[in-house]
Amino acid sequence: MKYKRGRKMILVILGIVILAIVGIVIYCMTGSSLNHETQNIVKGEKDSRSIIIYFSRSNALEYDDEIDVSTHASLNLKNNHIEGNTEIAAKMIQEKTGADLSSIQVSKSYRTPFLATSLRAWLEKYLNIKPSLLNVPENLDDYDVIYLGYPIWWYKEPMAVDAFLENYDLSEKTIIPFCTSTSSSIDESVQSIQKICPHSHVLEGLRMEQANEKEIDEWLKKINIGG
């Protein structure tokens, strides 16, 4: 009797744990619908054949009035506007190159808590789930050079970046990756981009812990690509 009672208790506990895990997964994977009404492509200062395309966590969250930017390492408050590290780097590159600028926008928000975002990113990577996107450019035919920016999530680019790249034929175009990451290198993401775009010219990428003007200047000089 004691054995059966103990076994039943184990099954009850296991069931509760499974339900809790399922609930957490559902919470992380079912964000709110986003509706970005901003202009999809921000023109640079000159008629450019280059465009900076970036994905930033700041553009994939649904905010409330109580969000504390200081608790989110990848978010920054600037002029009452929340920006991500990758977004700041992308805008720096636009200032220096005169290239056009466009952000990759997901249709369903990631949850504001970082651990919830991290779990969804992990599930998307290992289950090969690509989020649906909003406001993607009709084509990229007007551009020869694409600066591609993103944070490193689980050692590679977010799946939203993969979904974006797979929307286009980027054959013979030059792709220049740049990323923000506190510890991981850019190498695995560059290899992934090369696999998705085998007929593109993928140049040496730049990894920064945070947007850094000096590092960007040195990198742009090294790759020697004009806007």
Secondary structure, DSSP 8 states (H G I E B T S, - for coil): -HHHHHHHHHHHHHHHHHHHHHHHHHHHH---B----S-SEE--SS--SEEEEE--GGGGB---TT--GGG-TTEEEETTEEEEHHHHHHHHHHHHH--EEEE-EESB-B-SSHHHHHHHHHHHHHTT----EES--S--TT-SEEEEEEE-BTTB--HHHHHHHTTS--TT-EEEEEEE-SS--SHHHHHHHHHH-TTSEE---EEESS--HHHHHHHHHHHT---
